[in-house]
Amino acid sequence: MSSSVERKRIRKSPAARRAEIVASAAAIALSEGLEGITLRRIGDDLDVRPGLVSHYFPSAEELVAEAFGTAATAELDALIPAERSTGTPTEHLARFLARTTGDPAWDDISALWINARHLGRHRPALRAQVAEQEAAWRARLSNLIADGVDRGEFRTPDPVVVALQILVVLDGLSADGTLTPEELPPAVARMAITTAERELSLPPGTLGAP
């Protein structure tokens, strides 16, 4: 009898395997861009046959869209938690703005948004996912602002409009990737912060050092 022992393979549940595939694709999207996601690449990354990946995602386009959605949702949950047991709306908004205007950790997801919007022009599944994520980010930020209004910390008649203004400024700043926040004129680098402070009737410096 052979003395070698065959290594037992652990069979994962369909839900666990699918989640593993999406997580691998999301990591590739963040580090290399959505173009780097292929069924073969995911198979190599997970040490499985591409056919197993295609069993869960017959089309790479579906996987690309879900990978973007997963990455964008994870970043949103980190930036603006849906459940905020501690901290005030002002503190949470200041933290959100500090990360999105000066934290290098934001660079990868910011670049991914630009990537997804560009590719989504010709990819319906990705375009739909971008629209869904945009709506989720607007809702999460406007809910935070509305909470601040209810607590008397902010003043605005329309939290949704202010949320849109902040996100538009952030999108504009991230679209110009030629300069780092340190290289931008301070008035430009702080545009999202000053916009939020002005529209929420906050004294300058409330959401970040002038």
DAVEN-V257096 format. One line per field, one symbol per residue. phi: phi as a letter, one per 20 degrees, with the letter a starting at -180 (. if undefined). A space follows every 10 residues. Layout:
phi->???
//
This chain:
phi->.fefdfffee eefgffffff ffffffffgf ecofffecff ffgffelcfg fffffecgdf fffgffffgf fffffffffc gfddfcnegf fffffgfffe dbegffgfff ffffgfffff fccgffffff fffgffffff ffffffffff enedcafbgf ffgfffffff fffffeeece gfefggfffe gffffffffd ldfgnfdrgg
//
